């Protein structure tokens, strides 16, 4: 990648490389899931817990693969790197304007519990906003990708298809996609008091967002409890979602910001296909506050 005084990388070329890395990372992660890497079945993945969240050999191996491949392609001079598995080594705002934000295994609990609902997130952020994203769903053998103002696409064995979210008009008919494991009393209270009662339980954020894009659900809500989602949980799914026509904001209607020096996304986040997203946010605010 050529060095320029004001770097303006070719996102199309970067996307081609990132997609290949995403595909190969998905194959590697899936091999751990299926127990074909040195007989590493789920019984000997050396599961550890950090801040009450599980980490496995698969998380670490895929993180090392993605970062090494990105660095080999793009170097360290013009690009910074933030990954779930390496962030604690330098827990500060990355000084680069262009920063890769990576989650090598989104949905580790679902990976361990064999639901198949786990994902890989790779996002390129300029300043505080994502401009390129790849979300791989290994068990579905799908790779979603997007660039800023370039639309969202899905690639599978059948080829590549553009994706556009179908806007939903009736609040009561919305289906909320919810977590199996990250639940708290505040979220339960909100869900009980929203007029939309249908729910669909799905694992990782990447899988939740893809479910809305694929018209299986309409709304995803994240409320921080004792912990909060991190930049790597949201950056890639957000761009995939918004470039497909969805709305993805904090509950106050503001857009998410990344690489700010605070890795936690403490504010309530709402992603929806509802045609009046701001009304939905206002309704949620009235219930919670």
N, C-alpha and C positions, 0 to 999 in steps of 0.2 A: 504494500500500500504506500503510494508516494506521500512524502511529507510536504505540507504546504503551510504558509504562515497562518492562514485561517482555513483549517481543514474542512473541506466539504466532500466527504467520501461519497462514492457512487453506491447508493443503497441497493440498487439492483444487483450489482456484482457482489456486495457484501451478503445480500440475501441468499444468493446461489450457494455461497460457501457455508453460510449458517444453516441452511436447510440440509446440506450434506452432513454437517456435524450433528444436527438434530436427528437425522435418520440413523446414523451410526451409533449415537448415544442411546437411542431407543432400542436398537438391537442389543447393545451391551446390557442395558438395564433389564430388558426382557429375559436375557440369558440368566441373569441372577434370579429373576422371579421364577423361572422354570427350573432352576437348579442345575444348569448345564455348564457353569463356570467352575472348573475344578471341584465338581460335586458340591458346590456351595448351595445346598438347599436352605430353606428358611430356618432350619434348626441350628445351622452353624454360620449365620451371617454376623455373629458377634454384635448383637443388638445392645446398644448402650443408650442411656437417657441423658439429654442435656436440656436443662430448664424444662423438665417433664415431657420432652419430646424425644421420640426414638430416633436413633441414627444407626445405620447399618453399614456393612462393608460396601454395599451397592451404592449408597449415597456418596461415599468417599471416592470410590473408583470412577463413577460417572462424572463427578465433579472434576476430578483430576483430568479425565479425558477431555471434557468440554473446554476447560480453561487452557490446557496445553495446545489443543487444536486452534482455538481462537488466537492465542498468543503467537503461535507459529504463523498464522495467516496475517495477523494485523499488528503484532508487536506490542510494545509497552510505552512507546514514546507518545503516541497520539491517543491511545485508548487506555482507560482504566478498567478494572475488573472487580466486581463484588459478587461473591457467591455465598450461599448459606453455609457451606462447609469451611470457608476460609475467612469469613468476615471478622471473626474475633481476633485474628492476627493483626488487624489494623482497623479498629472500630471507629473510624472517623469519616467525615465527608471526603469522598474521592476528589482530588483536585482537578482531574481531567474534565473537559467539556463533554467528551464522548465516553460513556461508561457502559460496559456490559454488566447486566444484572442477571444472575443465573440461579435457578433452583434445579439441581440435578435430579431430585426426586420429590416432587410435590405430592403429598399424600402417603407418607411413609407408613402410617398406621394401616392404610388400606393395602399397601404393598405387603406388609407383614400378615395382615388378616386375609389375604388372597381374594379381595373383592374385584381386583382388576382395575379399580378406579384410581389410578395413579398417573402422573404426568411429568413431563420435563418442560421447564420454562427457560427460554433464552430471550432476553430483551436488550436492545441497544437504546440507551437514553442519551439525548442531547440536552444538556442543562438539567432540567428536572422533569422532562417529558419523554415518553418512549416514542421512537421513530421507526423502529423495526422490531418485529417479534416473531418467535417461533414457539408453538406449543405442540409437543408430541404426546400422543396418547398411545403408548406401546401396545396394549392389549387389543385396542380397536384397529391397530395398524393405520392410524391416521396422523397426519401432520398438518396443523393449521399454521398459516403464516400471513403476515400483513406488513405493509410499510405505511408510513404517514401519508394520507391522501392517496393511497394506492389500492385500497380495498383489502378485503380478507378472502383467502382461498383455503381450500382443504385439498390435500394430496393423499390419495390412497392407491390401492392396486388398480382401480379403474381409471386413474388419471388425476387431473387437477380441475377443480370446479370452483367458480366464484360463489361466495356466500353472502346472503342478505337476510338480516333478521326481519321477521314478519311482525310488524307493530300490532300490539294488542290494544283494543279500544275499551273493553269493559273491565273495570277494576275487580269486580267480584269473581270474574272468570280466570284471573291470573293464577298460575301455579308457581309456588315458591320452591326453589331448590335449596335443600337444607343439608347440614352436615350430620354425620352420624356421631362424631366424637367431640367437635368443638361447639358445645352448647352451654348456655348459661342462663340464669334467671331473667336477665334483662331481655335477651333475645326471645325467650319463651313468652314473656309478657307481651312483647311487640307482636309476635305471631298470633297470639290468642286474640289480640284486639284489632288486627287488620281485617278488613272486609273479605279479603281473599283467603280461603281456608284450605285450598288444595296444596299438598306438599309432596315433594319427591326427594327422597334421601339419596345423595350421591357423595362420593368421597372428595377428591382433591378439588382445589379451586379451578384448575384447568379443565377438569371434567365437568364441573358445574357450569362454567361459562360456555363450554362447547355444547352442553345440553340445551342451553337457551338458544344458542345460534342454530341448533338443529331442530328447534321448535318443540322440544320435549318439556320445556318449562319457560317461565317468563321473568322471574325475579330472583336475584341472589342478594342476601343481606349479611354483612359481617359486622358484628358488634364485639368490641374488645372487652375481655373480662380480666382475668389475672394476667393474661398475655394478649398480645396483639399480632395480627398478621404483619409480615415483614415486606420490605420492598420487593423481594424476589417472589413473594406469593402473588403479587398483584400486577407488576409492571408488564409482563408479556400478555397475560389474559386481558388486561385493560385494552391494549391496542388491538388485539384480535377482535374484541367485542365491539369497540367503538367504530372500527373501520368496517364492521359488518352492519353498522347502523344502530347499534344499541347505545344506551346512556350509562355511564359509569362514573359516579361522583361520590363525594362525601354527602352526608345527610343534609348539609346546608347548601348543596347544589354546586359547590366548588369542585374543581378538578383535582385529582390526586397529584402529588409532587413526590419525586424520588431523588435520592442522593442529596438530601438536605442536611445530613449530619445526624438525623434521627431516623434510624432504620425501621422503627416500629410505626405502623399506620394505626394510631390510637383512635382516630375518629371513626364513627359508624360509616360504613360504605354500602351504597346501594347500586346494583347493576340491574337494569331492567329493559325490557322491550316495550314497556307501557308507553303509549303515545303521549301521555302527560307525565313525564318522569318527575318534573318538579312538584307536581301535585302529590305524587306518591311520597316524595321526600318530605313535603310539608305535613302530610298525614302522619308519617312516621315520627316526625318531630313533635307533633301535638300529642301523640300517644306516650312518647318517652319522656317529654319534658313539660 
